[in-house]
């Protein structure tokens, strides 16, 4: 996986474009297209970051309230509150993971690898990138990964 990606990225940067038989020449985008994608990704990252910040502040506030409310709770109440807290933490962690994915997509865009599968090097279908802008694998490679 890393070997194929490293080879293609190096080849693209070192020579600019390669022979079209390897498909490397297709990796170029106009500056306007690249900027449009970058703006959309940055906006998405900022939305997710704002949602994450709100989630963390609400989690902190709820945690303070629960400490005061927990006096006299039985085991069932304590278990319910713990489950709720764990769910809230999981949601916050999921947001953080999505932020990381978008930041990675922004980095890949800057490197010229955005929209190309990290495993096989083929183009990721436009529909997939439109539905999931931070996709790094084509559909078939993603299916293979999920089977493991």
C-alpha positions as CSV (number, residue, x, y, z in Angstrom):
1,X,0.0,0.0,0.0
2,X,2.5,2.6,1.1
3,X,5.1,1.5,-1.5
4,X,2.8,2.1,-4.5
5,X,1.7,5.5,-3.2
6,X,5.2,6.6,-2.4
7,X,6.4,5.7,-5.9
8,X,3.6,7.5,-7.6
9,X,3.8,10.6,-5.5
10,X,7.6,10.8,-6.0
11,X,7.3,10.3,-9.7
12,X,4.7,13.0,-10.0
13,X,6.7,15.5,-8.0
14,X,10.1,14.8,-9.5
15,X,9.1,14.9,-13.2
16,X,5.9,16.9,-13.1
17,X,4.2,14.5,-15.5
18,X,5.0,11.0,-16.6
19,X,4.2,9.2,-19.8
20,X,0.4,8.9,-20.3
21,X,0.8,5.1,-20.4
22,X,1.1,5.1,-16.6
23,X,-1.9,7.4,-16.2
24,X,0.2,9.9,-14.2
25,X,-0.6,12.7,-16.7
26,X,-4.3,12.6,-15.6
27,X,-3.3,13.7,-12.1
28,X,-3.2,17.4,-13.0
29,X,-6.1,19.8,-12.2
30,X,-6.5,23.4,-13.0
31,X,-5.7,25.8,-10.3
32,X,-9.3,26.9,-10.2
33,X,-10.5,23.3,-9.7
34,X,-8.0,22.7,-7.0
35,X,-8.9,25.9,-5.2
36,X,-12.6,25.1,-5.4
37,X,-12.0,21.7,-3.8
38,X,-9.7,23.2,-1.2
39,X,-12.3,25.8,-0.2
40,X,-15.0,23.1,0.2
41,X,-12.7,20.9,2.3
42,X,-11.6,23.8,4.5
43,X,-15.3,24.8,5.0
44,X,-16.1,21.2,5.9
45,X,-13.2,21.0,8.4
46,X,-14.2,24.3,10.0
47,X,-17.9,23.1,10.4
48,X,-16.7,19.8,12.0
49,X,-14.3,21.7,14.2
50,X,-17.1,24.0,15.4
51,X,-19.3,21.0,16.0
52,X,-16.5,19.3,17.9
53,X,-15.8,22.4,20.1
54,X,-19.5,22.6,20.9
55,X,-19.6,18.9,21.8
56,X,-16.6,19.2,24.1
57,X,-18.0,22.2,25.9
58,X,-21.4,20.6,26.3
59,X,-19.7,17.4,27.6
60,X,-17.7,19.4,30.1
61,X,-20.8,21.2,31.3
62,X,-22.8,18.0,31.6
63,X,-20.0,16.4,33.5
64,X,-20.0,19.2,36.0
65,X,-23.8,18.9,36.4
66,X,-23.6,15.2,36.9
67,X,-21.1,15.4,39.7
68,X,-23.5,17.5,41.7
69,X,-26.5,15.4,40.7
70,X,-25.0,12.0,41.4
71,X,-25.3,12.1,45.2
72,X,-27.7,9.4,46.3
73,X,-27.9,7.6,42.9
74,X,-28.3,3.8,42.9
75,X,-26.3,1.5,40.6
76,X,-28.8,1.7,37.8
77,X,-28.7,5.6,37.7
78,X,-24.9,5.5,37.8
79,X,-24.8,3.0,35.0
80,X,-27.2,5.0,32.9
81,X,-25.2,8.2,33.4
82,X,-21.9,6.4,32.6
83,X,-23.4,5.0,29.4
84,X,-24.6,8.4,28.3
85,X,-21.2,10.0,29.0
86,X,-19.5,7.2,27.0
87,X,-21.8,7.8,24.1
88,X,-21.1,11.5,24.1
89,X,-17.4,10.9,24.3
90,X,-17.7,8.4,21.3
91,X,-19.5,11.0,19.3
92,X,-16.9,13.6,20.1
93,X,-14.1,11.2,19.1
94,X,-15.9,10.4,15.8
95,X,-16.0,14.1,15.0
96,X,-12.3,14.3,15.7
97,X,-11.6,11.4,13.4
98,X,-13.7,13.1,10.6
99,X,-11.7,16.3,11.1
100,X,-8.5,14.3,10.7
101,X,-9.8,12.7,7.5
102,X,-10.7,16.1,6.0
103,X,-7.2,17.5,7.0
104,X,-5.6,14.5,5.3
105,X,-7.7,15.2,2.2
106,X,-6.5,18.8,2.2
107,X,-2.9,17.5,2.4
108,X,-3.4,15.0,-0.4
109,X,-4.9,17.8,-2.5
110,X,-1.7,19.9,-2.0
111,X,0.4,16.9,-3.0
112,X,-1.6,16.2,-6.1
113,X,-2.9,12.9,-4.9
114,X,-6.5,13.9,-4.1
115,X,-9.1,11.8,-6.0
116,X,-6.7,8.9,-6.6
117,X,-6.7,5.6,-4.7
118,X,-3.9,5.2,-2.2
119,X,-3.8,1.4,-2.7
120,X,-4.1,0.8,-6.5
121,X,-3.5,4.3,-7.9
122,X,-6.7,4.3,-9.9
123,X,-9.0,7.3,-10.0
124,X,-11.7,7.4,-7.3
125,X,-15.1,7.8,-9.1
126,X,-16.4,11.4,-9.0
127,X,-19.6,10.2,-7.4
128,X,-17.7,8.7,-4.5
129,X,-15.6,11.8,-3.9
130,X,-18.7,13.9,-4.1
131,X,-20.5,11.7,-1.5
132,X,-17.4,11.3,0.7
133,X,-14.8,14.1,-0.1
134,X,-12.2,12.6,2.2
135,X,-12.2,9.2,0.5
136,X,-8.7,7.8,0.0
137,X,-9.6,4.4,-1.6
138,X,-11.6,3.5,-4.6
139,X,-14.8,1.4,-4.1
140,X,-13.1,-2.0,-4.8
141,X,-10.1,-1.3,-2.5
142,X,-12.5,0.0,0.2
143,X,-14.5,-3.2,-0.1
144,X,-11.4,-5.3,0.2
145,X,-10.4,-3.4,3.3
146,X,-13.8,-3.8,4.9
147,X,-13.7,-7.6,4.4
148,X,-10.5,-7.9,6.5
